Amino acid sequence: MPAYLFLAIAVVCEVVATTALKASEGFTRLVPSLVVVIGYSIAFYFLSLTLKTIPTGVAYALWSGFGIILVSLISFLLYRQALDLPAVIGIGLILAGVLVINLFSQSSAH
């Protein structure tokens, strides 16, 4: 179970860093830029711990899938970036893929 905790920490840090990336305005603002660098550093560290147990392809699929979903939601709430129907359908398919991996794949078992 620690691998999934590490993966969750990696996802949260990646989402925080990605959200701050827009606020950094091309790394011209100090505080958001520091959040980006620190957030991605922590995210990759915890992702590397995850890879000790969970196969790389599965971990990356989960990390990126949850990241896409959360960043899209935060972008909508924080920056008012609306998604059209094809984008919502695509994100739904990503969510479905993440669920299939978690619920049915033996590849993620350790």
C-alpha positions as CSV (number, residue, x, y, z in Angstrom):
1,M,0.0,0.0,0.0
2,P,2.8,2.5,0.5
3,A,3.4,2.6,-3.2
4,Y,-0.1,3.9,-3.8
5,L,0.4,6.5,-1.1
6,F,3.7,7.6,-2.7
7,L,1.8,7.7,-6.1
8,A,-0.9,9.9,-4.5
9,I,1.7,12.3,-3.1
10,A,3.4,12.4,-6.6
11,V,0.1,13.2,-8.2
12,V,-0.8,16.0,-5.8
13,C,2.6,17.6,-6.1
14,E,2.5,17.3,-9.9
15,V,-1.0,18.9,-9.9
16,V,0.2,21.8,-7.6
17,A,3.3,22.3,-9.8
18,T,1.3,22.3,-13.1
19,T,-1.3,24.7,-11.7
20,A,1.5,27.0,-10.5
21,L,3.1,26.8,-14.0
22,K,0.4,29.1,-15.4
23,A,0.8,31.5,-12.5
24,S,4.6,31.6,-13.0
25,E,3.9,33.5,-16.3
26,G,6.9,31.9,-18.1
27,F,9.0,31.7,-14.9
28,T,8.9,35.5,-14.6
29,R,7.2,35.4,-11.2
30,L,9.4,34.1,-8.3
31,V,7.0,32.4,-5.9
32,P,4.9,30.5,-8.5
33,S,8.2,29.5,-10.2
34,L,9.6,28.1,-7.0
35,V,6.3,26.2,-6.4
36,V,6.8,24.7,-9.9
37,V,10.4,23.6,-9.4
38,I,9.8,22.3,-5.8
39,G,6.5,20.6,-6.7
40,Y,7.9,18.8,-9.7
41,S,11.0,17.7,-7.7
42,I,8.9,16.2,-5.0
43,A,6.5,14.6,-7.5
44,F,9.4,12.9,-9.4
45,Y,11.0,11.8,-6.1
46,F,7.7,10.1,-5.0
47,L,7.1,8.7,-8.4
48,S,10.6,7.1,-8.3
49,L,9.6,5.5,-5.0
50,T,6.4,4.2,-6.6
51,L,8.4,2.6,-9.4
52,K,10.1,0.3,-6.9
53,T,6.8,-1.6,-6.6
54,I,4.4,-0.7,-9.4
55,P,5.4,-1.3,-13.0
56,T,6.5,1.9,-14.8
57,G,3.7,1.8,-17.4
58,V,1.0,1.3,-14.9
59,A,2.4,4.0,-12.5
60,Y,2.8,6.5,-15.3
61,A,-0.7,5.8,-16.6
62,L,-2.2,6.4,-13.2
63,W,0.0,9.4,-12.4
64,S,-0.7,11.1,-15.7
65,G,-4.4,10.1,-15.8
66,F,-5.2,11.4,-12.4
67,G,-3.0,14.5,-13.1
68,I,-5.0,15.3,-16.2
69,I,-8.3,14.9,-14.5
70,L,-7.3,17.1,-11.5
71,V,-5.5,19.8,-13.5
72,S,-8.6,20.1,-15.8
73,L,-10.9,20.4,-12.8
74,I,-8.6,23.0,-11.0
75,S,-8.2,24.9,-14.3
76,F,-12.0,25.1,-14.6
77,L,-12.4,26.2,-11.0
78,L,-9.4,28.5,-10.6
79,Y,-8.9,29.9,-14.1
80,R,-12.5,29.5,-15.5
81,Q,-11.1,27.5,-18.4
82,A,-14.2,25.8,-19.8
83,L,-14.1,22.4,-21.5
84,D,-16.2,21.6,-24.5
85,L,-18.0,18.3,-24.9
86,P,-15.2,16.4,-26.7
87,A,-12.8,17.4,-24.0
88,V,-15.1,16.2,-21.3
89,I,-15.7,12.9,-23.1
90,G,-11.9,12.5,-23.6
91,I,-11.3,13.1,-19.9
92,G,-14.1,10.6,-19.1
93,L,-12.3,8.0,-21.2
94,I,-9.0,8.7,-19.3
95,L,-10.9,8.2,-16.0
96,A,-12.3,5.0,-17.4
97,G,-8.8,3.8,-18.3
98,V,-7.5,4.6,-14.8
99,L,-10.4,2.7,-13.3
100,V,-9.9,-0.3,-15.5
101,I,-6.2,-0.5,-14.6
102,N,-7.0,-0.2,-10.9
103,L,-9.9,-2.6,-10.8
104,F,-9.0,-5.3,-13.3
105,S,-5.4,-5.2,-14.3
106,Q,-3.0,-7.8,-12.7
107,S,-0.1,-5.7,-13.9
108,S,-0.6,-3.3,-11.0
109,A,-0.6,-6.1,-8.4
110,H,2.6,-6.4,-6.4
